[in-house]
Amino acid sequence: DTTGAGDSFNAGFLAGVLEGADTAAALRRAVASGSVAVTGWGGTGALATREQAVRDAAVLKAESLTVPAT
């Protein structure tokens, strides 16, 4: 169930930023938080704890992409 995945993504990103993470680290935490949310039913069926989001984010890879000029 994808209900709440976007909210959890946003919360993970904001939590990372507020804790001083750089953009890539905050995005990894956002992805980890949103990913946990889709494992339960409804908007609050599964919400990542801080510890879970940080742990899951640590195993995600991120790379920079260059957007070609148009």
N, CA, C and O atoms as CSV, one atom per row, in Angstrom:
chain,resi,resn,atom,element,x,y,z
A,1,ASP,N,N,0.852,-1.167,0.000
A,1,ASP,CA,C,0.000,0.000,0.000
A,1,ASP,C,C,0.903,1.237,0.000
A,1,ASP,O,O,1.741,1.403,0.887
A,2,THR,N,N,0.725,2.096,-0.998
A,2,THR,CA,C,1.599,3.266,-1.113
A,2,THR,C,C,1.100,4.490,-0.340
A,2,THR,O,O,1.724,5.551,-0.382
A,3,THR,N,N,-0.016,4.342,0.360
A,3,THR,CA,C,-0.537,5.468,1.148
A,3,THR,C,C,0.508,5.889,2.183
A,3,THR,O,O,0.977,5.062,2.964
A,4,GLY,N,N,0.861,7.139,2.188
A,4,GLY,CA,C,1.808,7.664,3.169
A,4,GLY,C,C,3.260,7.611,2.738
A,4,GLY,O,O,4.127,8.129,3.442
A,5,ALA,N,N,3.549,6.994,1.594
A,5,ALA,CA,C,4.946,6.877,1.164
A,5,ALA,C,C,5.561,8.254,0.894
A,5,ALA,O,O,6.700,8.513,1.283
A,6,GLY,N,N,4.818,9.122,0.237
A,6,GLY,CA,C,5.335,10.462,-0.046
A,6,GLY,C,C,5.536,11.275,1.215
A,6,GLY,O,O,6.534,11.983,1.352
A,7,ASP,N,N,4.596,11.177,2.133
A,7,ASP,CA,C,4.731,11.891,3.406
A,7,ASP,C,C,5.945,11.385,4.174
A,7,ASP,O,O,6.690,12.169,4.761
A,8,SER,N,N,6.138,10.069,4.164
A,8,SER,CA,C,7.292,9.498,4.866
A,8,SER,C,C,8.598,9.903,4.194
A,8,SER,O,O,9.590,10.183,4.867
A,9,PHE,N,N,8.594,9.934,2.852
A,9,PHE,CA,C,9.764,10.395,2.103
A,9,PHE,C,C,10.108,11.820,2.516
A,9,PHE,O,O,11.254,12.125,2.845
A,10,ASN,N,N,9.094,12.692,2.494
A,10,ASN,CA,C,9.320,14.099,2.869
A,10,ASN,C,C,9.825,14.221,4.300
A,10,ASN,O,O,10.737,14.999,4.578
A,11,ALA,N,N,9.232,13.456,5.203
A,11,ALA,CA,C,9.650,13.508,6.607
A,11,ALA,C,C,11.089,13.044,6.762
A,11,ALA,O,O,11.855,13.641,7.518
A,12,GLY,N,N,11.457,11.996,6.061
A,12,GLY,CA,C,12.833,11.506,6.120
A,12,GLY,C,C,13.820,12.539,5.603
A,12,GLY,O,O,14.884,12.739,6.189
A,13,PHE,N,N,13.464,13.200,4.497
A,13,PHE,CA,C,14.332,14.223,3.930
A,13,PHE,C,C,14.492,15.392,4.901
A,13,PHE,O,O,15.608,15.834,5.175
A,14,LEU,N,N,13.377,15.882,5.414
A,14,LEU,CA,C,13.432,17.015,6.342
A,14,LEU,C,C,14.191,16.663,7.617
A,14,LEU,O,O,14.952,17.482,8.133
A,15,ALA,N,N,13.991,15.463,8.123
A,15,ALA,CA,C,14.715,15.047,9.332
A,15,ALA,C,C,16.211,15.038,9.067
A,15,ALA,O,O,16.996,15.478,9.908
A,16,GLY,N,N,16.608,14.541,7.905
A,16,GLY,CA,C,18.025,14.534,7.555
A,16,GLY,C,C,18.588,15.940,7.469
A,16,GLY,O,O,19.655,16.219,8.017
A,17,VAL,N,N,17.882,16.825,6.787
A,17,VAL,CA,C,18.331,18.214,6.646
A,17,VAL,C,C,18.437,18.882,8.011
A,17,VAL,O,O,19.422,19.563,8.299
A,18,LEU,N,N,17.423,18.687,8.851
A,18,LEU,CA,C,17.433,19.315,10.168
A,18,LEU,C,C,18.549,18.785,11.060
A,18,LEU,O,O,18.990,19.472,11.981
A,19,GLU,N,N,19.003,17.569,10.791
A,19,GLU,CA,C,20.119,17.002,11.555
A,19,GLU,C,C,21.467,17.335,10.929
A,19,GLU,O,O,22.503,16.885,11.417
A,20,GLY,N,N,21.463,18.125,9.845
A,20,GLY,CA,C,22.715,18.580,9.260
A,20,GLY,C,C,23.260,17.725,8.124
A,20,GLY,O,O,24.403,17.920,7.710
A,21,ALA,N,N,22.473,16.783,7.611
A,21,ALA,CA,C,22.929,15.931,6.516
A,21,ALA,C,C,23.049,16.733,5.229
A,21,ALA,O,O,22.310,17.695,5.018
A,22,ASP,N,N,23.989,16.333,4.363
A,22,ASP,CA,C,24.060,16.957,3.050
A,22,ASP,C,C,22.893,16.436,2.208
A,22,ASP,O,O,22.172,15.533,2.634
A,23,THR,N,N,22.711,16.992,1.038
A,23,THR,CA,C,21.549,16.650,0.217
A,23,THR,C,C,21.490,15.165,-0.116
A,23,THR,O,O,20.424,14.556,-0.016
A,24,ALA,N,N,22.608,14.574,-0.507
A,24,ALA,CA,C,22.615,13.150,-0.874
A,24,ALA,C,C,22.231,12.271,0.310
A,24,ALA,O,O,21.451,11.331,0.156
A,25,ALA,N,N,22.769,12.567,1.484
A,25,ALA,CA,C,22.448,11.776,2.675
A,25,ALA,C,C,20.988,11.954,3.068
A,25,ALA,O,O,20.330,10.992,3.465
A,26,ALA,N,N,20.477,13.176,2.961
A,26,ALA,CA,C,19.066,13.422,3.281
A,26,ALA,C,C,18.162,12.689,2.306
A,26,ALA,O,O,17.120,12.167,2.702
A,27,LEU,N,N,18.544,12.642,1.039
A,27,LEU,CA,C,17.740,11.903,0.063
A,27,LEU,C,C,17.779,10.400,0.308
A,27,LEU,O,O,16.764,9.725,0.139
A,28,ARG,N,N,18.926,9.867,0.702
A,28,ARG,CA,C,18.985,8.437,1.034
A,28,ARG,C,C,18.066,8.127,2.215
A,28,ARG,O,O,17.377,7.107,2.222
A,29,ARG,N,N,18.061,9.004,3.204
A,29,ARG,CA,C,17.179,8.807,4.367
A,29,ARG,C,C,15.714,8.913,3.941
A,29,ARG,O,O,14.864,8.179,4.446
A,30,ALA,N,N,15.422,9.823,3.018
A,30,ALA,CA,C,14.065,9.960,2.506
A,30,ALA,C,C,13.611,8.690,1.802
A,30,ALA,O,O,12.492,8.223,2.018
A,31,VAL,N,N,14.472,8.131,0.963
A,31,VAL,CA,C,14.148,6.896,0.240
A,31,VAL,C,C,13.940,5.751,1.236
A,31,VAL,O,O,13.005,4.962,1.096
A,32,ALA,N,N,14.804,5.668,2.227
A,32,ALA,CA,C,14.655,4.611,3.233
A,32,ALA,C,C,13.332,4.760,3.982
A,32,ALA,O,O,12.645,3.767,4.220
A,33,SER,N,N,12.972,5.971,4.351
A,33,SER,CA,C,11.725,6.206,5.084
A,33,SER,C,C,10.507,5.891,4.233
A,33,SER,O,O,9.572,5.246,4.707
A,34,GLY,N,N,10.507,6.335,2.987
A,34,GLY,CA,C,9.398,6.044,2.081
A,34,GLY,C,C,9.276,4.556,1.789
A,34,GLY,O,O,8.169,4.036,1.644
A,35,SER,N,N,10.411,3.871,1.702
A,35,SER,CA,C,10.402,2.434,1.426
A,35,SER,C,C,9.773,1.640,2.561
A,35,SER,O,O,9.035,0.683,2.324
A,36,VAL,N,N,10.064,2.034,3.780
A,36,VAL,CA,C,9.456,1.351,4.926
A,36,VAL,C,C,7.945,1.554,4.912
A,36,VAL,O,O,7.189,0.640,5.242
A,37,ALA,N,N,7.510,2.738,4.535
A,37,ALA,CA,C,6.074,3.059,4.566
A,37,ALA,C,C,5.241,2.138,3.687
A,37,ALA,O,O,4.087,1.858,4.012
A,38,VAL,N,N,5.799,1.664,2.587
A,38,VAL,CA,C,5.007,0.821,1.684
A,38,VAL,C,C,4.937,-0.632,2.136
A,38,VAL,O,O,4.316,-1.454,1.462
A,39,THR,N,N,5.553,-0.963,3.250
A,39,THR,CA,C,5.495,-2.341,3.744
A,39,THR,C,C,4.301,-2.598,4.653
A,39,THR,O,O,4.072,-3.736,5.062
A,40,GLY,N,N,3.536,-1.553,4.974
A,40,GLY,CA,C,2.360,-1.712,5.831
A,40,GLY,C,C,1.121,-1.153,5.169
A,40,GLY,O,O,1.213,-0.480,4.142
A,41,TRP,N,N,-0.028,-1.422,5.739
A,41,TRP,CA,C,-1.298,-0.939,5.206
A,41,TRP,C,C,-1.628,0.434,5.748
A,41,TRP,O,O,-1.437,0.714,6.932
A,42,GLY,N,N,-2.125,1.285,4.873
A,42,GLY,CA,C,-2.573,2.614,5.284
A,42,GLY,C,C,-1.423,3.572,5.505
A,42,GLY,O,O,-0.254,3.217,5.356
A,43,GLY,N,N,-1.777,4.786,5.863
A,43,GLY,CA,C,-0.783,5.833,6.028
A,43,GLY,C,C,0.121,5.684,7.222
A,43,GLY,O,O,1.188,6.296,7.270
A,44,THR,N,N,-0.282,4.881,8.190
A,44,THR,CA,C,0.545,4.714,9.391
A,44,THR,C,C,0.795,3.249,9.726
A,44,THR,O,O,1.188,2.927,10.848
A,45,GLY,N,N,0.573,2.369,8.769
A,45,GLY,CA,C,0.762,0.937,9.017
A,45,GLY,C,C,2.206,0.540,9.276
A,45,GLY,O,O,2.472,-0.419,10.001
A,46,ALA,N,N,3.143,1.281,8.681
A,46,ALA,CA,C,4.569,1.027,8.898
A,46,ALA,C,C,5.310,2.342,8.727
A,46,ALA,O,O,5.393,2.884,7.625
A,47,LEU,N,N,5.837,2.839,9.809
A,47,LEU,CA,C,6.611,4.071,9.776
A,47,LEU,C,C,8.008,3.783,10.311
A,47,LEU,O,O,8.164,3.110,11.330
A,48,ALA,N,N,9.016,4.293,9.621
A,48,ALA,CA,C,10.397,4.055,10.032
A,48,ALA,C,C,10.723,4.835,11.301
A,48,ALA,O,O,10.354,6.001,11.439
A,49,THR,N,N,11.406,4.187,12.208
A,49,THR,CA,C,11.972,4.906,13.342
A,49,THR,C,C,13.213,5.642,12.836
A,49,THR,O,O,13.699,5.352,11.743
A,50,ARG,N,N,13.715,6.568,13.602
A,50,ARG,CA,C,14.930,7.265,13.208
A,50,ARG,C,C,16.063,6.274,12.985
A,50,ARG,O,O,16.778,6.347,11.985
A,51,GLU,N,N,16.220,5.351,13.920
A,51,GLU,CA,C,17.298,4.369,13.838
A,51,GLU,C,C,17.168,3.519,12.582
A,51,GLU,O,O,18.162,3.262,11.902
A,52,GLN,N,N,15.954,3.081,12.269
A,52,GLN,CA,C,15.733,2.253,11.090
A,52,GLN,C,C,16.029,3.033,9.815
A,52,GLN,O,O,16.667,2.507,8.903
A,53,ALA,N,N,15.575,4.276,9.743
A,53,ALA,CA,C,15.809,5.096,8.547
A,53,ALA,C,C,17.299,5.338,8.346
A,53,ALA,O,O,17.791,5.241,7.222
A,54,VAL,N,N,18.019,5.650,9.410
A,54,VAL,CA,C,19.454,5.904,9.311
A,54,VAL,C,C,20.187,4.629,8.904
A,54,VAL,O,O,21.080,4.673,8.057
A,55,ARG,N,N,19.822,3.502,9.495
A,55,ARG,CA,C,20.464,2.218,9.166
A,55,ARG,C,C,20.211,1.832,7.718
A,55,ARG,O,O,21.137,1.459,6.998
A,56,ASP,N,N,18.952,1.922,7.289
A,56,ASP,CA,C,18.618,1.540,5.914
A,56,ASP,C,C,19.246,2.497,4.903
A,56,ASP,O,O,19.667,2.074,3.827
A,57,ALA,N,N,19.309,3.781,5.245
A,57,ALA,CA,C,19.911,4.767,4.344
A,57,ALA,C,C,21.400,4.504,4.149
A,57,ALA,O,O,21.949,4.792,3.085
A,58,ALA,N,N,22.048,3.965,5.162
A,58,ALA,CA,C,23.495,3.741,5.099
A,58,ALA,C,C,23.882,2.731,4.028
A,58,ALA,O,O,25.016,2.751,3.551
A,59,VAL,N,N,22.972,1.855,3.641
A,59,VAL,CA,C,23.307,0.849,2.625
A,59,VAL,C,C,22.902,1.271,1.214
A,59,VAL,O,O,23.171,0.554,0.250
A,60,LEU,N,N,22.259,2.425,1.090
A,60,LEU,CA,C,21.856,2.911,-0.231
A,60,LEU,C,C,23.011,3.667,-0.879
A,60,LEU,O,O,23.760,4.383,-0.214
A,61,LYS,N,N,23.134,3.491,-2.184
A,61,LYS,CA,C,24.160,4.197,-2.940
A,61,LYS,C,C,23.528,5.394,-3.629
A,61,LYS,O,O,22.355,5.369,-3.999
A,62,ALA,N,N,24.317,6.431,-3.794
A,62,ALA,CA,C,23.851,7.618,-4.511
A,62,ALA,C,C,24.966,8.060,-5.445
A,62,ALA,O,O,26.149,7.962,-5.120
A,63,GLU,N,N,24.569,8.541,-6.596
A,63,GLU,CA,C,25.558,9.065,-7.523
A,63,GLU,C,C,25.025,10.345,-8.143
A,63,GLU,O,O,23.815,10.528,-8.280
A,64,SER,N,N,25.916,11.200,-8.504
A,64,SER,CA,C,25.517,12.463,-9.118
A,64,SER,C,C,25.216,12.242,-10.589
A,64,SER,O,O,25.901,11.480,-11.271
A,65,LEU,N,N,24.193,12.912,-11.060
A,65,LEU,CA,C,23.830,12.854,-12.470
A,65,LEU,C,C,24.029,14.230,-13.083
A,65,LEU,O,O,23.732,15.251,-12.463
A,66,THR,N,N,24.524,14.242,-14.281
A,66,THR,CA,C,24.690,15.497,-15.000
A,66,THR,C,C,23.581,15.600,-16.028
A,66,THR,O,O,23.394,14.701,-16.847
A,67,VAL,N,N,22.857,16.686,-15.979
A,67,VAL,CA,C,21.778,16.908,-16.926
A,67,VAL,C,C,22.350,17.680,-18.110
A,67,VAL,O,O,22.920,18.757,-17.934
A,68,PRO,N,N,22.201,17.132,-19.312
A,68,PRO,CA,C,22.744,17.828,-20.469
A,68,PRO,C,C,22.022,19.145,-20.721
A,68,PRO,O,O,20.813,19.246,-20.509
A,69,ALA,N,N,22.752,20.137,-21.165
A,69,ALA,CA,C,22.163,21.437,-21.488
A,69,ALA,C,C,21.272,21.300,-22.707
A,69,ALA,O,O,21.589,20.566,-23.643
A,70,THR,N,N,20.167,22.006,-22.688
A,70,THR,CA,C,19.254,21.945,-23.853
A,70,THR,C,C,19.291,23.228,-24.632
A,70,THR,O,O,18.594,23.360,-25.637
